Amino acid sequence: MILEMRMIRDILEKIDFDLDKAIIDNYKLKDGLYVKIGDNIEFYKYKFKKDCDKKMCLTDLEDNIASQMYEWFCKRDYISNYLNSNKSIDPPKKRIHNNNYLTLFCKAKEFNDENKDYFIEKLYENLIDFKSFNKKKEKEVLEDFKDYIFDEKRQKDVEIKKNRFLKVFEEIKNKKELIKENEYIKIFFDEDIKKYENEAKIYYALKIYNKIEYTYKIDNKIYGLSDFNVGLNAKKPFLAHKTRGFELPFLVEKDEIILHKKLFDFLKYVRDFNKEAKNNKSGIYVYKENNNDVAEIVDFDIVVSEDRIYPEFIYKDFLSKDGEDEKIERYSLLYEKINEIFYNKTLSLYSDVWNKLPHKVQTLFYLTRDAMKALKKGEIKPLFKVNKKYADDFILWHLKENRLKKAQQSLNLKLSILEYEGERMDIKNSLKNIEEKIENLEELNEDEFFILAGQIIKYLLDKSKKSEKRADMIEPFLRAGKVKKLKEEIESLFFNYKHEIPLNYRKFNNALALVESFECDRVKRDKLLVGILADNIFYKKDEK
């Protein structure tokens, strides 16, 4: 648990921007009716639409865009929301989703005459002095706010807001039909943001900790157990220290835990958050997931190398003569490239692998994703091992799924990673040498034999008259473990399609003769795949 605290503090130390502004910039209102109560009453509707700027989704009742009001509502909405339903100010009914008397957030179906008195009781009669918070620990917390709560000006303001709410209640209720029953009615009094913050501080002091029973006053400061990325309850007894007098794993001071809340709110609203290492300063890697609308840090690490790859990674097209090289200068971009090609954009680093994938492919993902996690953090060496051991399995998966282009890209990626590691394979030059040996009927070496065998297989399969030529037609050749079996499969394929090949096609006849006469034992599947997926030499202009 101390590690959890150190992790959160490390992340906060790396934040070099305005966290409050970042939260509001990423914050999104919920669909519903928004009411601003000042000298006049103003009504707005919010309905989020995909592919639309969220600010443009706020309109007045005549459907005129009211984007200028978006930030005003966002700031007050964020501050006024309750932490979660278990920490509402009106248990056990939990109809009120806000935390202060300056607002009322409820579902439209709850905003009715039956609940009118209920809202008055819970929002104004209760929060004027927080009388329902009468536990011993709650009273200790509220003692710090006693002067503020019972300030004469605040006491009068609570009464003013109650009377104003009663006057506009019917007018707001009549607007319910503008939204759906399960959408929100959100009411805000036109007050300075500082006033909202002061009211929210009392709620957070009471509710932000894991449990009020876990709060302590030490040197006139409130401390308690954080509820972010950790919990302590009957279902998690292992978090408690049973062998010492004080069971809590750690305590956090009230001001610090507010920062924790802001951090986790920020993480909830952003997709990724990583700080790159720069100028001899370390960075951080954070991977989070949202569970029940709460961010949870799943993986965290200190990053000591920059996101930039030195030397730059080159993704090459080894298979065709017209392919262009692609320079990749960042680990994050290389990760995206590998996810796109090897994993067909389906890689999940931490959660369960997609269960609709074939079982062998699911296993492949589990076996290789630790290397991808390392790559995200700027470590490329684990990728080298995965590439050598499993790259062909990705290629075969794409072939079985009839994704020939993706299989070719996977082979290019495999060879690009090998070259980055220092192992170079010049396929274009190999094909050129093979063509010369075919012309002169010179003996092939072992690698050349398998590449040429792959070229023959692909050329013959292309002669098929099937309306749908599936890539899995290649599978029998890839399953052949022995060269003798491979030759038998090629011979069978040749007899199926020999009528499609010109009798005097010298290049093909010589190639087939070289393959049939070659002797070795085990099939090199990786070189066979190179021959199958590379540009085919039998489609050159000398085909007759």
N, C-alpha and C positions, 0 to 999 in steps of 0.2 A: 504494500500500500504506500510505503514511503516512495517507491519508484513511481507510482502513479502521480504523486504530488510533485516529484522532481520533473517528471515529463511535462506536466501542465505548466510549471514555472519556466521550464526551458522554452516551451512554445511561446509563452507570453513575452519572454525576454527577446525573442527574435522578431516580434511584431514592431515594425518601425513606421507604422501608419496609424491614422486616426481610426481606432477600432469602432467607436460609436458611429462614425460616418460610414464605414464599410458595412456595418450591420444594416443601416437604413438604406444604403445603396442597393443592397441585395434583398431587402425585405419585400414581401408581397402580401398585400391585403387579401382578406378572404371575401368571397362573394357575398353581397348583401346590400342593405340600406344603411347609409352613413348619414348621421344627423349632427349638425353643428349648432349648438345653442348659445347665442349671445344676446344682443339686444333684439335681434331677429332670429328666426329659426331657418336653417338652410338644409336642404335634402339633396343627397347624391346617391347614385347607384354605382356599385362596382361589380363587374362581371368579366373575369379574366378570359381572354381568348388566346389560343396558341398562335404563334407567329405574329404577335402584336405586342408593342411596347406596353408594359404593364401600366405605365402612367396614363396611357391613352384609353385605358379601360374604365377610368372613372368619369362619370358623366352626371350632369344635372338631370332633373326630371323631364326635361325636353330633349334629352339625348345629346346635348351639346357637350363636347369633351371638356373636362374640368381638370386637366393635368396639373394646373397651378396649385391645386389643393392636395395633390397626392402626398407630397412630403409632409404637409401639415398633419394629415391623418396618420401617416406612417409613424412619425415620431411618437405621437401620443398613443397610438395603437400598440406599438412595441412595448412602451413603458407600462401600459395599463393591463396587459394580458396576464391572466393567472399562469402559474408555472405548469400546472397540469390539473386534471379533474380531481385528483386526490388532495390537492392543495387549494381547493376553492374556498371562498370566504363564507359559503352558505351550505356546509355539509348538513345532512346527507343528501339534500335534494340536488345540489350542484347545478342550479339553473343559471347562476350568475357566473360569467366567465372572465370578468375583469377584477381588478384588485383595489380600486379606490372609488371614492364618492363622486369624483369628477366625470365618471363614465358609467355606462351600463352596456354590457355585451351579453346578448342572449339570443337564442334561436327565435325566429319569427313566430313560431307556433306557441312559444311561451309568453309572448308579449300580449297579454289579454287582461281583462278586468279581474279575473280570478287571481292573478299574480300581482296586481297593482299594489296592494297593501304589503305583500311579501317583499317586493322590491324596496318600498319605503323603509320597511323594518330592517332589512339586511344591509342596505346601502347607506342610509342616513342615520337612523336611530342606533344602529350598531356601530358604525364607523365614526360617529361623532366622539365616542370615547373608547371604542374597541371593547365594549363590555362583555362580549361573548368569549373573548380570549382570557379565560379566568383560571387556566392551569398555572401552577406555581412557576414553571419555567417561562410561560408566556408573560406573566406579570413581571418577571425579572427583565425580560427583553424590552417590554413596553416602558419600563422605568426610565430608560435612556431617552425616550421620546415624550416624556410626560409634559415638559414645558411647551413643546410644539403642539401636542394634541390638544391641550387645554388652553391654548392661547385664545384670548377673547375674540380676536379677529377671525380665527379659524372656526371657532364654535358658531359664530354668526353666519359665516359663509356656508357651512353645512346646512343650516336652516334655510338660507336663501336658495341654495341649489335644490333642496327638497321641494320647496314651494313652487319653484320654476318648473321642476319636473312634473309636478301635479297639474300645472296649467297647460303643459304641452302634451300630456299623455295621450289624450284623445286624438289630437292632430297626427301624432306619430302612428298611433294604432290604425288610423284610417289609411295610412300609406303601406300597410302590410301586404296588400294585394299586389304590390309592385314586384315582390320577390317571392321565392319559393319558401315553403314552410320550414325547410331545414337550413335555409340560408340565415345569415345573421342580421339582426338589427344592432347597430353600434352607435351609441349616443355619446357625444363629447361636449363638455362645456368649454366655451371659448376662454381658456386661461393660458398663461405663460407656461412654457415647457418646464420651467424650474419648479413650478407648483406641482405639476404632475410627478416630477422626480421625487420631491419631498414626500408626497403621499405614498409613492411606491416603495420608498426606503423602509417604511414601517412594515408593509406587507412582506418584503423580502427578509427583513430581520426575523419575522415570525415563521416564514414558510420556506425559506431557501435551503435550510439544512435538511439533512436526511430525515430526522425526526426532532421535534422540539425537545424531547426527553434527552437528546444527545447534545444539548447546548450547555455551556458553562461560562460563567463570568469570571474572568481572571484579570486582575489589575484594571478593573473597570472597563474591560473590553469583552465583547461577546465572541465566543469560539464555539465551533460545532463541527460535526462530521459532514463533509462534502457529499452531495448527491450526484456529482458529475463523474461518470465513468467508474463509479463504485457504489455499493449499497451495503447496508447492514440490517438484516432482519432475520426472522426465524428460519427462513429458507437458506440463509447464507451464514450459518454460525461460524464457519471457518475463518471469516474475516475478523472475528473478535479475538482479543488476547485473553484467553481463559486462565492463563497461568500468572497473571499479575492483577493487582488491585484495580487498575484502570483498563477497561476492556477495549475502548475505542482504538482503532489502528492509528489515527492521527486526528488533529484538530486544525481547523482553518479559521482565521480571524474574519470578522464580518466584512470588512472592506475588501479583503483579498477574494473572498468567495463571490462577491459581486463581479469581480474581474473574471473569475472562472465561468460564471454564467454568460457574460458577454462573449468570451472565447467560444463556448459551445454553441451559443446562438449564431455567431459568425460562421462556425463550421457547418452548422445545419443548413445555412442558406447558400454556401458555396460548394461547387463540385469538388475542387481539389485545393489544397493549401500546402505549398511547399516553399521554403525559403532556400534559395540557392547559396552555396558556399562561394564567397567572393573575397578577393584581396586578403587572403590568408585567414579569413574568418570562417568558422564552420557554419553550416546551414542546418536545416531540419527537414525531415521527411515525415509527413503525416498522412495516414490513410484513415478515412472515417467512413462510417455508414450511418444512415438515419434509421432508427428503430422507434416506431411509435412516435414519430415526429420529434425525436430527440437525437442529437448527434452522439455517436459513440466512437472514440478513437480505437481503432482495431490494431494499428501498427504505427510505431513511432521509432525514429532513429536520428542520431546526429550524423549529418552528412559533412564529410571533410573535403570532398572534391567537388568542383564546379559541375554544373550540368553539361558543360561543353565537353565534347569528346576530342581528345588529343592522341594521335592524329585523327582527323575527321574520318568517319566511316563512309565507305563508298558502296552503295548498292548498285551492282553491275548486272547487265544483261549478258550472261555468258552464252546464251543459247542461240541468239540470232545475230546476224551481221549488222542489222540496222538498229539494234538496241542502244539506248542512251544511258549513261551513268547518272546516278542521283547522289548528291553529296548530303550526308546527314551529320550535322554538327552538334546535336544535343542528345543526351541519353533519353530524355523524355520523348523525342521524336523517333528515336530508334525503337523504343518500346512500342509506340503506336504503329510503326511499320511492321514489326514482328507480329503484333496482335492482329493486324489487318491481314497479313499473308499466312503465317503459320496457323493462327487460331481462328481465322475467318471472322474476326471481330467478336468472338464469343468468350474471350478469356475473362474469368472472374478470379481476382487475386486472393480473395479471402472467404467469400461465401461459397456455398455448394455449387459445383459445376452443373451446368444445365443438364437436367436429367433426360432430356429427349435426345441427347447425343448417344451414339453407340457406346456400349460399356467400355470397349477397349480405348475409345477416344477419351472418355471421361477419365480413365486411368492415366492416359497419356498427359492430360491436362494437369492432374494432380502431381504427377512425377516431375513436371517441368516448370511449374509456376513459381517455385522458390527462386529459380534463376531469374525469372521475370521481376519478382519483387526486388531482387538485388540490383537488377538493371535500372529500376525506377530510382534507386538510391545512388546510382553512379558507379556500380560495380559490374564490369563486363565479363570478367573471367569465368564466373559460373555459367554464362551463356555458351562459352566455347565447348564445355563438356556436354551440355544438353544438345548442342548442335551436332556434334559428332555421333552421339548415341541415338538421338530421336528424330533428327530432321527428315530422314527417309520415311518415318512413320507418318509425319504430317503430309508428305507428298502422296503416300499411298491412300491416306484418308480422303484427300481431295480427288484423287483418281476414282476411288470407289463411289464418291458422291457426284461424279461426272463433272468435276470442275477442273478441266484440263488447263485452262489459263492459270488458275490459282496453283495448280501443281507445278507448272513451269516457273511461276514466280517464287514458289517455295524452294525449288532447286536453285534458282538464281540467288535467293537469300542464303541458303546453306553454303553455297560456294563463296559468296561475298564475305560471310563470317569466317570461313576457313582462310580466305585470303587475308583478311584483317589480322588473323592470328599468325599468318606467315606461311600458309600452305596454299600455293597457287596452282590452279588448274586452267590451262588454256584450251578450252573446248574447240574454239574456232580453228586453232592451229592443229589440234588433234584430228579434226575432221578433214583438214587439208592433207595431212600426212596419210590418213586412211584412204582418201581418194587417190593419192599417188600410188599407194600400195595395191589398190584395186586395179588401177590401170596396168601396172606391171606384174600383177599377181605375186607380189612380194609377201613374205610371211609376216603375220601380225604379231604384236606383243599381246599380253593378256588383257590389258585395259582396252586396247584397240579392238580386240575381238568382241568384248561385251558391248562396247559403244556401237560397233557395226551391227551386231545382232539386234540391238534396240532399234537401229535405223531400219533394218529389214522388217522387223515386226510392225513398226508403225506404218511403213509404206504398204505392206500387205493388208493390214487392217483397214486402211483407207480405201481399199478396192472393194470393200463390202458394199452391197447394194441395199443394206438395211436402211429404212427411212430414218431411224434413230440410232446413230452410232454412239454407243455409250463407252465412256472411258474404262469401265470395268471389264471390257473385253480384253484388256491388257493383263488382267489378274492371273490367268493360268501361267503366263510366262514368268511373272514375278514370284509365283509360288514354287517354281522349279528350283530345287536345292542343288541338284547335280546338273552339270553341263550336258550329260547324255540326255536327260529328260528335257532340257531346254531345246536341244537340237530336234528332238522328236516333235515338240510342240511347233517349232518353226516349220519343220517339214510338213506337218499336217496342215498348217495354215497355208503354206505354199501350194499344196495340191488343191485346196479350196478355191484359190484365186489365181492360179497360174494362167487361166484362160484370159485374164485381164491384163497380162503383161506381154508386151511385144516379144516375139520369139528371138529377135536379134538384138535385144536390149543388153548390150555387152557389159555395161557397168554393173547392172543388177546381177547378171549371170556370174560374173567374176566374183562379186561380193558374196553371193550365196555359196560359191565353190570354196572361197576362203574360210567362211564360217563352218561349213560342213567338214572341212579337213583339219580344223584346229582341235587340239587335244589339251584339256585340263580337267580339273575335278570339280571344284566348288564354284557356284555362280556368284559373281560379284554384282549384287543387286543394285548397288549405288551407281556403278558404271552402266549397267543395263538401262537404268532410268535416265541417265544422261543421253544415251542413244535414242530412247523413245521420245524424249521431250525436246531435244535440240532441233534446229532447222534440219530438214531432211535433205540429204545429198542427192536423192533419187528424183527430186523435182527440179533439178537444174536443166538448162536448155539442151543438154546432150541426151536427155531421155528420148528414145526412138521407138 
